[in-house]
Amino acid sequence: MASPPSPPQRKNGGFSRQAALAMELPFLIVGGALVGGFFGFLLDRYLHTKPYLMLVFGAIGFAVGVRDLIRRLGKDDTDASGRSQQ
């Protein structure tokens, strides 16, 4: 018995997909830093520790944004079969 035909392989992104990814990535870093800094600002106001927690949480938000950026770029490097392109 013949095996069923394999599904057509997707291209790993055309121009529009790459442009959308390039437009999205800066917002990850900036958004992470702003959200972390905002939560730090709120905690600073509550605990009267200005500006230390805002700086700490802003740096944590920046690190999370960079980690998400690396994760999304790594996911974009996999092909349709799930193997890494090297």
C-alpha positions as CSV (number, residue, x, y, z in Angstrom):
1,M,0.0,0.0,0.0
2,A,1.3,3.4,-0.9
3,S,1.8,6.0,1.8
4,P,-0.5,9.1,1.7
5,P,1.0,12.1,0.0
6,S,2.9,14.5,2.3
7,P,1.3,17.9,2.8
8,P,2.8,20.7,0.7
9,Q,5.7,22.5,2.5
10,R,5.2,26.1,3.4
11,K,7.8,28.6,2.5
12,N,9.5,29.9,5.6
13,G,8.1,33.4,5.0
14,G,7.7,35.7,2.1
15,F,8.5,39.4,2.1
16,S,5.3,40.3,3.9
17,R,5.9,37.8,6.7
18,Q,9.4,39.0,7.3
19,A,8.3,42.7,7.2
20,A,5.6,41.9,9.8
21,L,8.1,40.2,12.0
22,A,10.5,43.1,11.7
23,M,7.8,45.6,12.6
24,E,6.8,43.5,15.7
25,L,10.2,42.9,17.2
26,P,11.0,46.4,18.5
27,F,7.7,46.6,20.3
28,L,8.6,43.4,22.3
29,I,11.7,45.1,23.8
30,V,10.1,48.5,24.4
31,G,6.9,47.1,25.6
32,G,8.6,44.8,28.1
33,A,10.7,47.6,29.5
34,L,7.7,49.9,29.8
35,V,5.4,47.4,31.5
36,G,8.2,46.4,33.9
37,G,9.0,50.0,34.6
38,F,5.4,50.8,35.2
39,F,4.9,48.0,37.7
40,G,8.2,49.1,39.4
41,F,6.9,52.7,39.5
42,L,3.7,51.5,41.2
43,L,5.6,49.5,43.8
44,D,7.9,52.4,44.4
45,R,5.0,54.7,45.2
46,Y,3.5,52.1,47.5
47,L,6.8,51.2,49.3
48,H,8.4,54.7,49.1
49,T,11.6,53.3,47.5
50,K,11.9,55.7,44.5
51,P,13.4,54.9,41.8
52,Y,15.0,51.6,42.7
53,L,12.2,49.2,41.9
54,M,11.3,51.0,38.7
55,L,14.9,50.5,37.5
56,V,15.0,46.8,38.6
57,F,11.6,45.9,37.1
58,G,12.4,47.9,33.9
59,A,15.6,45.9,33.5
60,I,13.7,42.7,34.1
61,G,11.1,43.7,31.5
62,F,13.8,44.5,29.0
63,A,15.4,41.0,29.6
64,V,12.1,39.3,29.2
65,G,11.5,41.3,25.9
66,V,14.9,40.2,24.6
67,R,14.2,36.6,25.6
68,D,10.9,36.7,23.7
69,L,12.6,38.2,20.7
70,I,15.2,35.4,20.6
71,R,12.4,32.8,21.0
72,R,10.4,34.3,18.1
73,L,13.5,34.5,15.9
74,G,14.4,30.9,16.7
75,K,10.9,29.8,15.9
76,D,11.1,31.5,12.6
77,D,14.3,29.5,11.7
78,T,12.5,26.2,11.9
79,D,11.1,24.6,8.7
80,A,7.8,23.0,8.1
81,S,9.0,19.6,9.4
82,G,10.0,21.1,12.7
83,R,13.8,20.6,12.2
84,S,16.2,23.5,12.5
85,Q,17.7,24.9,9.4
86,Q,21.5,25.0,9.8
